[in-house]
Amino acid sequence: MTCRYSMLIQWSDEDAAFVVTLPEFHGCKTHGDTYEEAARNGREALESLIEAYQAEGRPLPDPAKLGTAVQVV
């Protein structure tokens, strides 16, 4: 699946893990012990969110483009 949605991966000392934020999906989060695991988990979360939106007949959010801000509600 080609995915054009954003993933922000940041280290969290508090969680001792890499935290993944999915801005276009209202800041949904996941995590991983390594950067690679966090990226995999982020991609899986995006795929699950896309499938859920489609199953519910909800419109998908527009992917953010480089240079534009995404408002997380």
C-alpha positions in Angstrom: 0.0 0.0 0.0 1.4 3.4 -1.0 1.0 5.7 1.9 1.6 9.5 1.8 0.8 10.3 5.4 3.2 11.7 7.9 4.9 9.9 10.8 6.8 11.8 13.4 9.2 9.6 15.3 10.8 11.0 18.5 12.7 9.5 21.4 10.9 9.8 24.8 13.0 9.6 27.9 9.9 9.3 30.0 8.7 6.2 28.0 12.2 4.9 27.2 10.9 4.3 23.7 10.5 5.9 20.3 7.1 7.5 20.1 5.3 7.8 16.7 2.7 10.5 16.1 0.4 10.4 13.1 -0.6 14.0 12.7 -3.2 13.7 10.0 -5.1 11.2 12.1 -5.7 13.5 15.1 -2.2 12.8 16.6 -2.8 9.1 17.0 0.3 7.5 18.6 2.2 4.3 18.8 5.7 3.4 19.9 8.6 1.0 19.6 11.8 0.0 21.5 13.9 0.8 18.4 13.5 3.4 15.7 12.9 0.6 13.2 10.2 -1.1 15.3 8.6 2.3 15.8 8.5 2.9 12.1 7.0 -0.5 11.5 4.4 0.0 14.2 3.6 3.5 12.7 3.1 2.0 9.3 0.8 -0.7 10.7 -1.2 1.8 12.6 -1.6 4.0 9.5 -2.7 0.9 7.5 -5.2 0.0 10.2 -6.6 3.5 10.4 -7.0 3.7 6.6 -8.8 0.4 6.6 -11.1 1.5 9.5 -12.0 4.8 7.8 -12.8 3.0 4.6 -14.9 0.3 6.3 -16.9 3.0 8.1 -17.3 5.0 4.9 -15.4 8.0 6.4 -13.4 10.3 4.2 -9.6 10.0 4.7 -7.8 13.1 5.8 -5.7 14.9 3.2 -2.0 14.0 3.5 0.2 16.9 4.6 2.6 18.3 2.1 6.2 19.4 2.8 6.2 22.9 4.0 2.6 22.9 5.3 1.6 22.6 8.9 -0.7 19.9 10.2 -3.1 21.0 12.9 -3.5 18.2 15.5 -6.9 18.5 17.3 
